[in-house]
Amino acid sequence: MRQIWPADRLARDGRFVEVDQRARFNDPRIGQQVNSGNYQAPGRMSPEDPTSPDRARALMHGIFMGEVQALEGAGRTCWDFDEAEAPYALKLDMARQCWDEARHVEISVKLSDWMGTEIGEFAESRFLYQAACSPDPVLRLTGVNRGLEGLAIDVFNTMRDFGERSGDPVLAFCEDWMLADEVTHVKMGSDWLRQLTANDPERRERALEFQRTIDKLFSFNGGRSNSEDSPIILSRRFRQLAGFSDDEIEEIGRLGDEARAEMIKRLRGTAEEPAGAGAGKGSGNGSGTG
């Protein structure tokens, strides 16, 4: 079997439509149109907001796809490395995580049905799985267990709170159930990162730098932050239980703020570009014809 399986060859049936992350965010049902010069963060979901049902369904579908990709990433780690690179005990932890992720996929499918969403109703972006494609198992741990699974902690906690405030005990209970597993997954990544780099501080720093890159990407243009009105709020308490320090949590929040500022700057630059600035590009007569 091939090792380091590429994202464009993941097994999918006809229900799934892959798009890049920008196209996914420009789905008007998500409320975060990043191509708009008047971009505003959609804010925290609330039962009073008429856009929240569609946003919650889109987020639930994103959770489902994230669980599928987390299952694929953890499974690849079990196979892609020999025991000199990844100890057998680490592979056992990844196998346990596969078991959890498979259960989460089933729960997410049932929750999506409960919320009125079909598989494939929203597009899939595979950038989550791409964090699991590193040839270094330590980078896998930071990218998947501390990055992707850390994001899952924040998302599940946000959805659980929305379920409680919306009076939906099914949503709140299921998200709480899955949240407990995610804390374990992140804790496994934190523990193994320390063990595998105990005598190699440079390797640990490279892994943490990779995680910072992943965390900035996973901030969704600043949609995840420490702010109470953020669409996805950093879950400080559960991240602490999973092995994150207060400084690390603050840094993730700062990375989200940086990502949002950079995106707004890009959009303003596009909006302020003079009319006709692109004229003359392409063919010499500007018409595209001969």
Secondary structure as GFF3:
##gff-version 3
##sequence-region A 1 290
A	DSSP	three_ten_helix	7	9	.	.	.	ID=ss1
A	DSSP	alpha_helix	21	25	.	.	.	ID=ss2
A	DSSP	alpha_helix	52	80	.	.	.	ID=ss3
A	DSSP	alpha_helix	88	114	.	.	.	ID=ss4
A	DSSP	alpha_helix	127	130	.	.	.	ID=ss5
A	DSSP	alpha_helix	137	140	.	.	.	ID=ss6
A	DSSP	pi_helix	141	148	.	.	.	ID=ss7
A	DSSP	alpha_helix	149	166	.	.	.	ID=ss8
A	DSSP	alpha_helix	169	196	.	.	.	ID=ss9
A	DSSP	alpha_helix	201	217	.	.	.	ID=ss10
A	DSSP	beta_strand	224	225	.	.	.	ID=ss11
A	DSSP	beta_strand	232	233	.	.	.	ID=ss12
A	DSSP	alpha_helix	236	241	.	.	.	ID=ss13
A	DSSP	alpha_helix	246	271	.	.	.	ID=ss14
###
